[in-house]
Amino acid sequence: MAHCGQIILANEAAAVFESGKNVYGDTSWTPGFLIKNWTRAFGNRFMLGSDHADNTGTELAKIKTVGLAPEEQKAILESTARKIFNLE
């Protein structure tokens, strides 16, 4: 799910994650506190995303500073994409 509903449709995005166990989201335009809460509620179903190369640093900083455990950060930055895209 691109942008995970931003903040405007966050409740709807959470409902999709709740009902669709095969739904994955990117982190762009998604507030850090939602990524943290949703990772803990729905598991490692998020991947780093950015709508433009200029925003990549901001997205990386968000993941590194929002309070995620190291293994949660690794999932967002690497492990989930490896699994979903069969890159193992």
C-alpha positions in Angstrom: 0.0 0.0 0.0 1.7 3.2 -1.2 1.9 5.9 1.5 -0.2 3.8 3.9 -3.0 6.4 3.7 -0.8 9.2 4.8 -2.2 10.6 8.0 -5.6 11.5 6.3 -6.6 7.9 5.7 -4.6 6.2 8.5 -7.7 4.5 10.1 -8.6 3.0 6.7 -5.1 1.9 6.2 -5.0 0.2 9.6 -8.3 -1.6 8.7 -6.7 -2.9 5.5 -3.7 -4.2 7.4 -5.9 -5.8 9.9 -8.1 -7.6 7.3 -5.5 -8.3 4.6 -2.7 -10.4 6.0 -0.9 -10.2 2.6 -0.9 -6.4 2.4 2.5 -4.6 2.8 3.1 -0.9 3.0 5.8 1.6 2.2 6.9 4.2 4.7 6.6 7.3 2.5 4.2 10.0 3.8 3.5 7.8 6.8 4.1 9.4 10.2 6.8 7.6 12.2 4.6 6.9 15.2 2.2 5.0 12.9 5.0 2.9 11.4 6.1 2.0 14.9 2.6 1.3 16.2 1.6 -0.7 13.1 4.8 -2.7 13.1 4.0 -3.8 16.6 0.3 -4.4 15.8 0.6 -6.1 12.4 4.2 -7.4 12.2 7.0 -6.7 9.7 4.9 -5.7 6.8 6.5 -2.4 5.9 9.3 -1.4 3.5 11.2 1.8 3.1 9.7 3.9 0.5 10.1 7.4 -0.9 8.2 9.3 -3.5 11.4 11.1 -4.7 15.1 10.5 -4.3 15.4 13.9 -2.5 13.2 12.5 0.3 15.2 9.3 0.9 17.3 10.7 3.7 14.2 12.0 5.5 12.6 8.5 5.2 15.8 6.8 6.5 16.1 9.2 9.4 12.4 8.6 10.3 13.0 4.9 10.5 16.2 5.3 12.5 14.7 7.7 15.1 11.1 6.7 15.7 11.9 4.2 18.4 11.9 0.9 16.5 14.0 -2.0 17.8 17.0 -2.8 15.6 15.3 -5.9 14.2 12.2 -3.9 13.3 14.4 -1.3 11.5 16.2 -4.1 9.7 12.9 -5.5 8.5 11.8 -2.2 7.1 15.1 -1.5 5.5 15.9 -4.9 4.2 14.4 -8.2 5.5 10.8 -7.7 4.4 11.7 -6.7 0.8 14.1 -9.7 0.6 11.2 -12.0 1.7 8.5 -10.5 -0.5 10.6 -10.2 -3.7 12.3 -13.6 -3.1 15.8 -12.2 -2.9 17.1 -14.6 -0.4 
